[in-house]
Amino acid sequence: MSTATKVILVTGGSRGIGAATCRLAAKAGYRVVINYASNEAAAKALAAEIEAAGGEAITIKGDVGNEADVMAMFAAVDGAFGRLDAFVNNAGVVDVKARVDEMSGARLERMMRINVIGSILCAREAVKRMSTLHGGKGGAIVNISSAAATLGSPGEYVDYAASKGAIDTFTIGLAKEVATEGIRVNAVRPGIIDTEIHASGGQPDRIAAIRGFVPMKREGKAQEVAQAVIWLLSEEASYTTGSILNVSGGR
Ligand code: NAP
């Protein structure tokens, strides 16, 4: 039986950066809620791994870009634990390489619905539970942006870059909005990180192609991003809010 009390919810927590964050969060003493979109096997395997290591984890299926799913996900956290101390807006998608003059409306709607609207809907529900204004005990939120927000990703996915620019602005604004309500809000901008997201955008060789342009001449590991997330969530970062931390090897 785990002795953890604090509860963390990580959207897209079943694979990649989200999964690394869930692993470190369990080690840091959180009870972990792993959200995923469709790959139940990956989510269940991670929960089993955390439990085998002495932690506590549950999985919740749900599309962050679907408001009913978001409401059901947070209600499930309420039902399971009755508290929420930390929230990570990690779920995000890319799309296939394209110029802006080739992008369909459907592509743009999916990108913005999941990456932007999904993140704002989830943050709304987290704030309702954490804010002292709503009777909560405070908490911390970390949004996962991207180096793309500053690079723009021309010829690849400017829409994705713009969605992450929105996350940066959202982080700054929400941080100020809830600064006196016990909630800190920060973001992390990962550079090129070794996860399956590149293959999901039809570019399985993207890391090898970009590695040479990174000042540190290597890709990052999901755990290296997770370490920054866990620090921002922790009391060690008690005076840090509205910050956007580059975890990008200097890129
Ligand atoms: P990943 O390996 O592709 O994993 C994506 C995770 O998000 C999976 O758990 C997936 O669930 C979940 N997910 C996808 N769409 C979802 C939705 N609509 N609702 C709920 N969950 C959803 O991705 P990653 O590379 O770890 O990326 C995580 C975050 O970091 C994203 O926001 C991404 O934009 C950002 N980022 C990544 C990089 C990089 O180089 N990897 C760089 C900068 C920023 P299923 O398993 O069920 O599909």
Residues whose N, C-alpha, C, O or C-beta is under 5 A from the ligand:
A	BS01	NAP	T11 G12 G13 S14 R15 G16 I17 G18 N35 Y36 A37 S38 N39 G62 D63 V64 G65 N90 A91 G92 V93 I114 I144 S145 S146 A147 P190 G191 I192 I193 T195 E196 I197
